[in-house]
Amino acid sequence: MCKYAMVLYKPHYACFNCRKTFKRRLQVDIKRGINTGDENKPATCPECGNVMADMGLDFKSPKKTDVKAWDHLSTLYTVGITYHSCGCTGPGYVPKNSDELIDYLIRVRSEYLQHQHFWARRKSDPETQSEIAKDENENAVFLYNTPREARIGTSKRPKYDASAAQIYWGRQIRELDKKIEQVKSP
């Protein structure tokens, strides 16, 4: 059972300028049964007034004096790495410094390139059930990570738009390239 499915927890927000974190009150804590929609508004820092980063329920903040850790958290947030999860397994791998972050992003980029190359080499979809089963067995990593816009068949007769898949993975690679540049140039 997911840890966060049974109880409402307050979301964790961070202000990188003030190096402070806050848990945002839930509307249900303030007025039982009345929803004013305040939870949908961006959280602002009570100290400086800037919009705060939604870091997820698994976030644990470093000490205020640990400037290096706060700078790294800001970089992680900039490239889209936060501490959101359902509570079962935690947020997953979170790089500990900028070098690890760059290595991680380069590994992910390499995986995306493999996906793009797979779709560039794919000639046609299998026709018979035995060919479909063999294709799913040999290429499961690529087929199960196919974007929705490239899936044009049914579950029993899967068909894929290889050019749409190539375009999708190309976009993903370009987005990662931008993130890598952001981390490399502070």
NUTOR-720000 format. One record per atom (N, C-alpha, C): residue in three letters; x, y, z. Coordinates in steps of 0.2 Angstrom, whole numbers, plus 5000, padded with zeros to 4 digits. Layout:
N
ALAXYZ/...
END
This chain:
186
MET500449945000/MET500050005000/MET500450065000/CYS500250114996/CYS500650174996/CYS500650215002/LYS501150245005/LYS501250275011/LYS500750335011/TYR500750375005/TYR500450435005/TYR499650435003/ALA499450375001/ALA498750364999/ALA498250365005/MET498450345011/MET498050335017/MET497950405021/VAL498450445021/VAL498450505025/VAL498650565021/LEU498350625022/LEU498550685019/LEU499150715022/TYR499650725018/TYR500250755021/TYR500350825018/LYS500650865022/LYS500750935020/LYS501350935015/PRO501250965009/PRO501750965004/PRO502351015006/HIS502950995004/HIS503551025006/HIS503751075001/TYR503951135003/TYR504151184998/TYR504751215001/ALA505251234996/ALA505851264997/ALA505951334994/CYS506251374998/CYS506451444995/CYS507251444995/PHE507451444989/PHE508251434988/PHE508551504990/ASN508251554989/ASN508551624991/ASN508651624999/CYS508151605002/CYS508151615010/CYS508451555013/ARG508551495009/ARG508751435011/ARG508351405017/LYS507651405016/LYS507151385021/LYS506651345017/THR506351295021/THR505851255019/THR505251265023/PHE504651255020/PHE504051255024/PHE503551205022/LYS503151175026/LYS502651135024/LYS501951175024/ARG501651175018/ARG501051215017/ARG500451185020/ARG500051225023/ARG499451195026/ARG498951175021/LEU498651125023/LEU498051105018/LEU497451145020/GLN497051155015/GLN496451185016/GLN495951155021/VAL496051085020/VAL495551045025/VAL495851065032/ASP496451075034/ASP496651095040/ASP496351165043/ILE496251205038/ILE496051275040/ILE495251275041/LYS494851255036/LYS494151255036/LYS493951185034/ARG493651145038/ARG493451085036/ARG492851085031/GLY492951055026/GLY492451045021/GLY492351105016/ILE492751155017/ILE492751215013/ILE493351215009/ASN493251215002/ASN493851224997/ASN493851294994/THR494351334996/THR494351394993/THR494851404987/GLY495151344985/GLY495651344980/GLY496351364981/ASP496451384987/ASP497151414989/ASP497751364988/GLU497551294988/GLU498051244987/GLU498351244980/ASN497951274975/ASN498151274968/ASN498551334966/LYS498551384971/LYS498951444970/LYS499651424971/PRO500151464968/PRO500851444970/PRO501051464977/ALA501451424980/ALA501651444987/ALA502151494987/THR502051544991/THR502551604991/THR502951594998/CYS503551614998/CYS503951615004/CYS503751675009/PRO503551655015/PRO503351705020/PRO503851755021/GLU504551735020/GLU505051785022/GLU505251835016/CYS505351805010/CYS505551855004/CYS504951864999/GLY504451825000/GLY503851834995/GLY503951804988/ASN504451774987/ASN504551734980/ASN504251674980/VAL504051644974/VAL503751584973/VAL504251534975/MET503951484979/MET504351424982/MET504351364977/ALA504851324978/ALA504851264974/ALA504551204977/ASP504051174974/ASP503751114976/ASP504251054976/MET504451034982/MET504950984982/MET504750914983/GLY504150904985/GLY503850834986/GLY503850814993/LEU503450764994/LEU503350745001/LEU503950705004/ASP504450685000/ASP505050645003/ASP505650695004/PHE505550755003/PHE506150805003/PHE506350815011/LYS506950815012/LYS507250835018/LYS507750885017/SER507650945020/SER508151005018/SER508750995022/PRO509351025019/PRO509951035022/PRO509951085027/LYS510451095031/LYS510551155036/LYS510551215032/LYS510351265035/LYS510351335032/LYS511051355030/THR511451335034/THR512151355033/THR512551315027/ASP512251265025/ASP512551225020/ASP512351255013/VAL512751305011/VAL512651345005/VAL512751294999/LYS513251254999/LYS513351204993/LYS512751164992/ALA512551134997/ALA511951084997/ALA511351124994/TRP511251184996/TRP510651224994/TRP510751244986/ASP511351254984/ASP511451274977/ASP511351214973/HIS511551154976/HIS511451094972/HIS510651074971/LEU510351084977/LEU509551074977/LEU509251124971/SER509451184971/SER509251224966/SER509351204959/THR509951174958/THR510151154951/THR509651084950/LEU509651044955/LEU509150984954/LEU508451004952/TYR508251054955/TYR507551084954/TYR507451114947/THR508051144945/THR508051184938/THR507951124933/VAL508251074934/VAL508251014928/VAL507650974929/GLY507250984934/GLY506650944935/GLY506750884940/ILE507250884944/ILE507250824949/ILE507050844956/THR506550814958/THR506250834965/THR506150764968/TYR505850774974/TYR505750714979/TYR504950694979/HIS504650694973/HIS503950664973/HIS503950594972/SER503550554976/SER503450484975/SER502750474978/CYS502550404977/CYS501950384981/CYS502150364988/GLY502750364990/GLY502950344996/GLY503150274997/CYS503050224992/CYS503250154992/CYS504050144992/THR504350184987/THR505050164986/THR505450234986/GLY505150284988/GLY505550344988/GLY505550384981/PRO505950434981/PRO505950474975/PRO506450444969/GLY506750394971/GLY507250364966/GLY507950394967/TYR508350384962/TYR509050414962/TYR509050484961/VAL509350514966/VAL509550584966/VAL510250594967/PRO510550624961/PRO511250634961/PRO511550684967/LYS512050664970/LYS512350704976/LYS512750764975/ASN512950774968/ASN513350834967/ASN513250844959/SER513550904957/SER513450924950/SER513750874945/ASP514350844947/ASP514650794943/ASP514250734942/GLU513950714947/GLU513550654947/GLU512950664943/LEU512650724943/LEU512050744940/LEU512250744932/ILE512750774930/ILE512950774923/ILE513050704921/ASP513450664925/ASP513450594923/ASP512850554922/TYR512350574926/TYR511650544926/TYR511350564920/LEU511350624918/LEU510950654913/LEU511250624906/ILE511950624906/ILE512250594900/ILE512050514899/ARG512050484905/ARG511750414904/ARG511050404901/VAL510650454904/VAL509950454901/VAL509950474894/ARG510350524892/ARG510350544885/ARG510550484881/SER511050444883/SER511350384879/SER510750334878/GLU510350324884/GLU509750284883/GLU509250304878/TYR509150374878/TYR508650404873/TYR508950394866/LEU509650404865/LEU509850394858/LEU509750324856/GLN509850274861/GLN509750204859/GLN508950194856/HIS508550224860/HIS507850224858/HIS507750254851/GLN508050314850/GLN507950344843/GLN508350304838/HIS508850274839/HIS509150224834/HIS508750164832/PHE508450144838/PHE508050084836/PHE507450094831/TRP507150154833/TRP506550174828/TRP506850194821/ALA507450214821/ALA507750234814/ALA507850174810/ARG508050114814/ARG508250054810/ARG507650014809/ARG507050024812/ARG506449984812/ARG506149994805/LYS506149934801/LYS505849934794/LYS505049924794/SER504849874798/SER504049864798/SER503849834804/ASP503249834805/ASP502949794811/ASP502849724809/PRO502849684814/PRO502749614813/PRO501949604811/GLU501849544807/GLU501149534805/GLU500849484809/THR501149424810/THR500849364813/THR500949364820/GLN500549324824/GLN500549324831/GLN501249304834/SER501549254830/SER502149234832/SER502749284831/GLU502649324826/GLU503149374824/GLU503049434830/ILE502449444831/ILE502349494836/ILE502649474843/ALA502549414845/ALA502749384851/ALA503549394851/LYS503849374846/LYS504549374845/LYS504849444846/ASP504449494842/ASP504649564842/ASP504649594849/GLU504049574853/GLU503949604860/GLU504449574865/ASN504649514863/ASN505249484868/ASN505849514866/GLU506049524860/GLU506749544859/GLU506749624860/ASN506249664859/ASN506249734859/ASN505849764864/ALA505749724870/ALA505249754875/ALA505449814878/VAL506149834879/VAL506349894882/VAL506049954877/PHE506149944871/PHE505949994866/PHE505250004865/LEU504949944864/LEU504149944863/LEU503749974869/TYR503949954875/TYR503549974881/TYR503650044883/ASN504250074880/ASN504350144881/ASN504150194875/THR503750164871/THR503550204865/THR503050254867/PRO503150314865/PRO502650364867/PRO501950354864/ARG501450374867/ARG500750364865/ARG500650384858/GLU500950444856/GLU500750464849/GLU501050424843/ALA501550374845/ALA501850334840/ALA501450264840/ARG500950254845/ARG500650184845/ARG499950194841/ILE499950154836/ILE499350164831/ILE498950104830/GLY499250044833/GLY498849984833/GLY498449964839/THR498249904840/THR497849884846/THR498349844850/SER498149824856/SER498549774860/SER498749714857/LYS498249684853/LYS498349614850/LYS498749624843/ARG498649684840/ARG498949694833/ARG499349764834/PRO499849764838/PRO500249824839/PRO500549854832/LYS500449914831/LYS500749954825/LYS501050014828/TYR501650034825/TYR501950094828/TYR502150134822/ASP502150204824/ASP502350254819/ASP503050264821/ALA503550234817/ALA504250244819/ALA504550314818/SER504250354813/SER504450424812/SER504250464818/ALA503650454821/ALA503350494827/ALA503850474833/ALA504050414833/ALA504450394839/ALA505150424838/GLN505350424832/GLN506050464832/GLN506050534833/ILE505450564831/ILE505350634833/ILE505350644840/TYR504950604844/TYR504850604851/TYR505550604855/TRP505950554853/TRP506550544856/TRP507050594854/GLY506950624849/GLY507450684847/GLY507250744851/ARG506650754853/ARG506450804857/ARG506650794864/GLN506650734866/GLN506850714873/GLN507650724874/ILE507950714868/ILE508750724868/ILE508850794869/ARG508550834865/ARG508650904865/ARG508550934871/GLU507950914875/GLU507850944881/GLU508350924886/LEU508650864886/LEU509150844890/LEU509850884889/ASP509950894882/ASP510550934881/ASP510451004884/LYS509851034884/LYS509751094887/LYS509951094895/LYS509651044898/LYS509751034905/LYS510551024907/ILE510850984902/ILE511550974904/ILE511951044903/GLU511751084898/GLU512051144898/GLU511951194904/GLN511351184906/GLN511151224912/GLN511551204918/VAL511751144919/VAL512151114925/VAL512851134924/LYS513151134917/LYS513851144916/LYS513951224917/SER513451264915/SER513651334915/SER513151364921/PRO513451374927/PRO513051404932/PRO512851474932/
END
